[in-house]
Amino acid sequence: MKVEIWSDIVCPWCFIGKRRFETALAIFSEQHPDVEVEVAYRAFQLDPTAPPGVMEPVRIAYEKKFGGPEKAAEIIDRVTAEAAGEGLDFNMDIALRANTLLSHRLLVLAEQQGCQLELKERLMKAYFSEGIAIGDPDELVRLAAEVGLDPTTARTWLEGDDGKAEVLEHLEFAGAAGISSVPTFVFNREHGVPGAQPADMFVKILEELAAAE
């Protein structure tokens, strides 16, 4: 079974959904050790118009998008509480919103090198918990090295056009499939499940697909 997850680095529900799905997958795999589940992340950009290389406090970005400081604070408090329920430590006051194209391109390289899941986790932790500028190529190279990618290879990759075609393919598939919000979990390119569903829901979906196959 293959699960492809359309997701953006700066999407709080994507990180929450990631953790819930991982919880579900651990439960399912323990009950069905004979079923192999391959997981891969696919690119989606919440704000493709964000200027590359420009970082902005997420609170300011939320105020612009959602209609002022009060609404922004309400949303940040809500996602922070939801994240805490999944064992995630969100520090949204220091998070820096950025264009995520470079991150998605680097995730393509990580998939080829067999460490995409580790890099996805590291990038999201860097953004949501540590206030690291994930739109900065130097920071991306450093984070990539932490999960085992060769820093010289990562830097060369980002300085050229590598990974752009794959990211474009992910975005085009999302458009054709009607994926307009993330996270969206696509099972075997046939069944799409939007949203950060509870872990037990993901377990039920995995059980049903395994039984059907």
Secondary structure, 3 states (H helix, E strand, C coil): CEEEEEECCCCHHHHHHHHHHHHHHHHHHHHCCCCCCEEEEEECCCCCCCCCCCCEEHHHHHHHHHCCHHHHHHHHHHHHHHHHHCCCCCCCCCCEECCCHHHHHHHHHHHHHCCHHHHHHHHHHHHHCCCCCCCCHHHHHHHHHHCCCCHHHHHHHHHCCCCHHHHHHHHHHHHHHCCCCCCEEEECCCEEEECCCCHHHHHHHHHHHHHHC
